[in-house]
Amino acid sequence: MKITIENTTKVVHVDGVPARVWEGRTESGVPVIVFVTRIAAERTEDLAEFERDLAEQRTPSAAVEAWPARMIL
């Protein structure tokens, strides 16, 4: 499976660990919510663009804002 995700400003706690909420879609168009606790890139790469892109955060959709905390695994 492949998904495309975008960073949001929302942070939740998953098992006591802060996780940034990302929103996106699968290749077939199914909406997904992703809880990212860590993200890394090879230090041998030029990370300037990666770091700029990572700093960009959009406001979460209404669906994410309404996502019940009890649904987080």
C-alpha positions as CSV (number, residue, x, y, z in Angstrom):
1,M,0.0,0.0,0.0
2,K,1.1,3.5,-0.7
3,I,-0.2,6.6,1.0
4,T,0.4,10.4,0.6
5,I,0.2,12.3,3.9
6,E,0.4,16.0,5.0
7,N,1.7,17.3,8.3
8,T,-0.9,19.0,10.6
9,T,-0.5,21.2,13.7
10,K,-2.4,18.7,15.8
11,V,-0.4,16.6,18.4
12,V,-2.0,13.8,20.4
13,H,-0.6,11.3,22.9
14,V,-0.4,7.7,21.9
15,D,0.5,5.3,24.7
16,G,2.0,8.3,26.5
17,V,4.1,9.4,23.6
18,P,3.4,12.6,21.7
19,A,2.5,12.0,18.1
20,R,1.9,14.5,15.3
21,V,-1.3,13.9,13.3
22,W,-0.8,13.6,9.5
23,E,-3.7,13.3,7.1
24,G,-3.7,11.8,3.7
25,R,-5.1,9.2,1.2
26,T,-4.2,5.9,-0.1
27,E,-3.5,5.4,-3.8
28,S,-7.1,4.3,-4.3
29,G,-8.4,7.4,-2.5
30,V,-9.3,6.1,1.0
31,P,-8.8,8.9,3.6
32,V,-6.3,8.0,6.3
33,I,-5.1,9.6,9.6
34,V,-1.5,8.8,10.6
35,F,0.0,9.3,14.0
36,V,3.8,9.9,13.7
37,T,6.0,9.7,16.7
38,R,9.3,9.9,14.9
39,I,10.6,10.7,11.4
40,A,14.1,10.5,10.2
41,A,16.2,10.9,7.0
42,E,19.7,9.9,6.2
43,R,22.2,12.5,7.4
44,T,24.3,11.9,4.2
45,E,21.5,13.6,2.2
46,D,21.0,17.3,1.8
47,L,18.3,17.8,4.4
48,A,17.5,21.5,3.9
49,E,14.4,20.9,1.8
50,F,13.3,18.0,4.0
51,E,13.5,20.2,7.1
52,R,11.6,23.1,5.4
53,D,8.9,20.8,4.2
54,L,8.6,19.2,7.7
55,A,8.2,22.6,9.3
56,E,5.2,23.3,7.1
57,Q,2.0,22.4,9.0
58,R,-1.6,22.9,8.0
59,T,-4.6,23.1,10.2
60,P,-6.2,19.7,10.6
61,S,-9.5,19.0,8.9
62,A,-12.8,18.9,10.9
63,A,-12.7,15.1,10.8
64,V,-9.3,15.0,12.5
65,E,-10.4,17.6,15.1
66,A,-13.4,15.5,15.9
67,W,-11.5,12.2,16.0
68,P,-12.2,10.6,19.4
69,A,-9.1,10.0,21.5
70,R,-10.5,6.6,22.4
71,M,-10.1,5.5,18.8
72,I,-6.3,5.9,18.9
73,L,-4.7,2.5,19.2
